[in-house]
Amino acid sequence: MAGAVALVLAGGMGTRMGRPKQFIELLGRPALYYTLRAFQEAPEVDRIYAVGEARRIEALASRAGIDKLAGCGRPGESRALSARNGLLLCGEGDETICLIHDGSRCLVTPQLIRRVVRAVEEGADGAIPAVPVSDTIKVVEGDRVLKTLDRSSLRAAQTPQAFRLGLLRRVFSAPEEVLGAATDDASLVERAGGEVRLVPGERTNIKLTSPEDLVLAEAILAARGRRGLRP
């Protein structure tokens, strides 16, 4: 079977962080370096496409020896519109598996990439990593609690999320208002009636959203280095 492709969304402005989070340095390297390195090292992935500042991403990939990078697209006004722009770069056939990943989840591992790819190879329309919700979740209106959800049935979704390119091309042909409201790719597949399967996520697969996350990310990278893993 032909290898998968990865679509890394790295065009965010980092509003809450105050700067583009994908280029914030962690242990002396841009966060996006670690994201691209994971897909570079995943044997299931043949090519990497990115959405973001092309010149900066291509320079980073060149310095880091990321030779799977095959192209960069322009960001859209929302996450889903950026993903749609990125899909236009992919010239592979409809049966090719595509992993869409948030570039700010820089601690993704090749092992997690393998799990989502295998789930689609085994017949799922889509596969997403997820972890159990550990906090108690309240539904509120203003400052008033309406109800408490049963967290045993709740999962926190992560990326990369994997699907066949043909399915992605169909669901991303939806109107822009539908795409703009989507918070992840799986929700579009669910809306179209597709079966999305969960695979075990990783607690360390955090998304950089606030300055506190940088401290945790560097601690995780340092711990991996001490275990002899590539930081």
N, C-alpha and C positions, 0 to 999 in steps of 0.2 A: 504494500500500500504506500502511496506517495506520502511524504512527510507533511506535517502540519505547518501552518503559518501563524505568526503572532502579530497582532495589531496592538501597538502600545500607544495609549492616549497620553500625550505629554505636552498638551498645549495650555494647561490651566495657568491662571495668573496668580494663584495662591493668595486670594483676598484675605482669608483669615490668618495666614502666615505672614502677610505683609511683603511677600516676594515669591517668585516662581519656585514652588517647593521642589520640583523635580531637579533643580540645579543647586539646591542647598547642599553644602559639603557635609559629608558624614565620614569621619576618620580620614579627612583629606581628599575625598573623592565626591563628585556630584552624586546625589541620590540616584539619578537616572542611570549612572554607571552600573550600579548593582542590579537594577531592573533588567537592563539589556544583557548583562553578564549571565543572569539566570537562564534567559532564553537562548543565549549563545551556547551554553553548556548542556542544554536539554537536547538529547539525541532525536527526540520526536519532532523537533522544529527545524524546518529547512530554511525558512526565510523570516525575517523580521521587517515589518513595516511600522512606521511611526507617524504620529500626527503631532505637529508642534513646529518650533522654530528650526527649519531645515538646516540652515548653516551651522547652528550651534550643535544640533544633534549629530549631524554628519561628522563634525570635527571631533566630538566626544567619542563617537564610534571608531573613528580612525585611530585616535590616540590609544584607545583601549583594546584594539585588535578585534572589534566586533565585526567580523566579515560577513555575517548573515544579514546585515542591514541592507534592504533592497530598495528603499524609497521612503520619502517623507511627504505627508500631505498637510494642508492648511487646517487649522482648528476651525470649528464651527461655533455658533453662539451658545450651544449647549453640548453636554457630553454626547448625546445621541447623534447630534448633527456632526460632531467631530468624528464619531465612529463611522457615520455614513460617508464622510469625505475619505476616511482611511480605506474603506472597502473599495472605493473606486481605484485604488492603487493595485488591488489584488487581481492579477490576471489568471489565477489558477482556476481549475474547473470547479463545478458546483459541489462535487463530492469531497473536496479538500476540507479538512478540519481547520477552522480559524479560531484562535484564542484571542479574545479581546481583554486587554488588561489595563488597569489604571497605572500610569507611570509612577505615581506617587506611592504605590505599594512596592517599595524597593526591596523588601525582604522576602519576596516570593522565592521559592526553591525549585530546582529541577524536579524534585520528587512530587511536589504538588502539581506541577505542569503535567507530569506523566499520568497522574490520577485522573485529571479531567479529560485528557486525550483518550485514555482507555475507555472511559465511560461512554464517550460518543462512538468509539470504534465498536463497542459492544451493543449498540443499537439505540441509545437515547437520542432524542432530538437535540438536547442540550445538556450540558453538565456544568454545575457551579460548585465551588467549594463553599462550605458554610460551617460555622461553629455554633454550639448551643449558646443561648443567651443566659448570662449569669446574673444580670441585674433584674430586679422586679420592674416590669413595664406598666406604667399607668397611662390610661387614656384620659386626657384633660380637656377642659374648656376654660381658657384663661388660666386662673389659678385654682380652679375647682376640679377635683378628681371625679371622673365619671364612672370609671371601672378599672379593675386590675386584670390584666391579661394572664392567661395560663402560660407561663414561660416554657412548659414542657413541650409545647408544640411550636415554639418560636425558634428561628435560627437567624443568625447574622450572616448575610451573604457577603462573599469576598469575590475577588477576581484572581486569576484569569477565568473567564467563562467561555466555554467551548461549544461550537456549533458548526454544522456544514455551511460552506459558503453559499450554496444555493438557497438555503433557508434564510440566512442573514440577508441576502439580496432581496428576498421577498418581503420580509418583515420591515426592512429599512426603506421600502418603497411607500410606507405609510405617510399620510400627510404630516407636514412639519409640526402642527400643533400636537399630534400624537407623539411624535418623536421627542419634542421638547418637554413633554410631561414624563417621559420615561427616566427612571433613576438608575436602571441597569438594563443590560441587553436581554437578560432572561425574561423580564417583564413583557417585552415585545413578543417573544416566542410564546409565552404563556397566553397572551392576548389572542394570538393566532391559533390557539388550541394545541400547541406542541407540548410534548412531554419533557420536562426538565428534571434531571436527576441530580441529587445532592451527593457530593463526595466529601470526605472529611477535610475540612480546612485546617489551617494552622494558626494558633493564637499569636504567633510571631509575625504573621502576614498582615501587619498593621498598615493603615493608610496615614500618611503624614498630613495632619490637618491643623495642628497647633504646635507651638514651640515645645511643649512638654513631650510631644511625640519624638522630637529629635533626640532627646536624652535617652529615651527608651530604645530607639533605633540604634544609636551608637553602642549602647550596652549589649544589645543582641548581636550586633556585628562583632564586637570585641569578644564576646563569649564564643562565637563561632570560630574566630581566629585562634582562640586558646585551645579549641578542640581539633585544630588542624584543618578546619574547613576554610575554603576561600571566603574572606570577609566581604 
